[in-house]
């Protein structure tokens, strides 16, 4: 069994924040793969379903970002899981907008949601890092992540979420490389094939014959010196 955790903050005013892209990812997976209705459990919202035959639980902690680990820890203990069974979807300042990378283990890089999860289940869980870009200065980070995505970001955000929904079964099978490939294809769809040249059975028209020069050799020679 797999536990997919999306990080974010509860409430309508945070719904479209950059910090809530983890929630958005889980909502797309649930929608695309016919998961059950969201219900309250583990201090969060839970939806259950299958991804290519693998039982998967989606969890959105409702504890606010800084206490996400409380919700995740409860779910891990209830289902008797190990950190290796957990994948966390979270916003990533150090990746350009629309970029996605998977990793397992490592530090929390100052992300308060990951920091809290570290405290409750350790660091040996998988992460899906969802790039939102950096505001340029650390003093602007708190305000930046709690702002809604701009309208100009709608296209890449939709492509990213569509790729996540499409590739989720690979992630449930423990194949993050295949998952990343599915997302990459959604972000850069193949270019349409160039139309083939039109074939025709007509023969090309004959070239016109050169008009014979009526001048005599002597006249041609005299014309050269005029």
N, C-alpha and C positions, 0 to 999 in steps of 0.2 A: 504494500500500500504506500501511496505517496501523499505527502502533505505539501500543498502549494500555498505559500503565504504571500499576500500582497500587502505592502506597507502604505499607510496613509493616515489621514485624520478623519474622524467621523463628523457628519453634519453637512448640510447643503452648502454652506459658505466655503467649504474646503473642496467641494466635489471636483472642480476643474483645476485645482492647484497643481503645479509641477510636482510638489511633494506627494501627490496622490496618484501618480502614474502606476504604482503597484496595484492599487485598487482597480484602476481602469483595465489593467492587463487581466486580472482575474475575472472581471465582469465580461470581458470579451471571450475568454475561454469558456465560461459557463454558458454564454449565449450560443456560441458556435457549436458546442458539443452537447447541448441538451441536458445540462446538469439540473438537479432538483432545485426547488425554490430556496432562497436564502432564509436561514433561521438563526435565532440567537443561541449561541453556545460558546463556551470557553472565553467569556468576556469579548466576544466578537461575533461576526456573522459567518455562517458556514453553509456551503453548498456541496453536495456530493454527487459523484457521477463516475464515469469510466472514460479513459482515454486509450483507445486501441486495446480494450480488454483489461487495462490496469485500473484498479480501483483508486480513485483520487479524491481527496478532500481539499476543497478550497477554503481558506481562512482569511478573513479581513479583520484584524484586531480593532476593537472599538475603544481601546484604552487611551487613545492619542499616541502619537509616534513614540514619545519618550518611554512609554511603558509597554511597548509591543511585546516584549519578552514574556510578560505575565500570561498573555493570551496564548502565545506559542508554546510556552512551557506546559500549560494545562492540557493542550491538545496532544502534545508529545507523550505526556504521561498517561492520558486516557487511552490512547491507541497503542501504547507500548512500543513507540517508535524510537529509532536512534537518530542522531543528527544527520546521518547519511540518507535518511528518508525524507528530509525537509529541503525544499527549495524556496528561497525568498526572492520575490520580485521587488526591486526598489529603485528609486531615482538615483542617478549618478552624475555628480557635478563634473567629474574628470573625463567624461566622454562627451563628444559633440552631440548636439541634438539629433535624435534618430538613430544613433549608434547603439548597438547591443552587444554585450559580452557576457559569457558564462564563466564562472570560476567556482572553486570549492575551497573552503577554508580561508585563512588569512585574517587580517585585522579588519576593523570597522571603519577606518579612515575618517573618524569623527562623525559618522552618520549615527544620529541618536537612536534610530530604530534598531540598527544592527548592534549598537552598543548594548541595548537592553536585551536583545536576543542572546548575545554572547554571555550575559550574566546568568541566563536561565538554562541554556542548553549547550553552552560552549561555542566554539568557532568552526567546528568541522561540518558545517552544512553547506549546501550549494546556494549560489546566488545568481540571479539574472539581473545584470546591471543595465539599467535603462537610461541612456544618455539624455540629459536635459541641458547640457552646456553650463558654463560658469559665468557669473555676472562680471567677472574681471577683478574683483577685490573681495577679500574675505569678509570685510565689514558689511557687504551688501548681500551676503549669502542668505541670511535669515529672511530678509524681505523678499528676495528673489524666489526662493522655493515655495513661499506662501502666496505667490501671485498666480493668477490663472494663466494657462497657455494663451499666447497671443493668437489672433485670428490667422496671422500669416503662418503659424505653425500647424494649422489644422491638417494640411495635406500629409506632411510626413508623419504626424501623430496617428492619423487614421491608417496609413500604410503599415506603420510599426505594429499597431494593435492587431491589424488583420493578419500580419505575418506571425505574431505570437499565437493567435487562435489557430492558424493553420499548422504551425509547427509543434504545438503543445504535446501531441501524442509521442513525438520523438523524445521530448524531455521526460515524459513519464516512463519511457523505456530505458532511460539512462544513456541517451545518445545526444548529448548537448551539441556536438558538431553538426549533426543533421538538423537539429532545431535551429541553430544559427544560420544554416544554409537556407532553410525555409523562410526565415525572416529576411535575409538578404535578398532573396528573389522577390519578395513582396515590396521591398524598398526600391529595387531597380528592376522593374519588369522588362522582359526582352523586347528589343526594338522590333517593329513590324518588318517583315521581309520585304526587300525591294522587289517591285514587280518585274517579271521576266520580260525581255524584249519581245515585241510582237513579231511573230513569224509570218511571212507572206510567201505565196507561191509565185508571185509575179517576178519575172526576170527584170533586172535593172535596165532602164532604157539605154539604147546604144549611144555612144558618144558621137557627136556630129563629126563628119569627115572634114579634114582641113581643106580650105579652098585653094586650088592650085594658083601659083604666082604666074601671071601671064607674061612677065618681063623676060627678055632674053638675057643670057649670061653677061653680055656686054653692057646692057642697060643697068643690071644690078650692080656691076662694078663701077659704072659712072655715077650711080646714085650714092655710093659710099663716099665719094670725094666732093660732093656738092655741099 
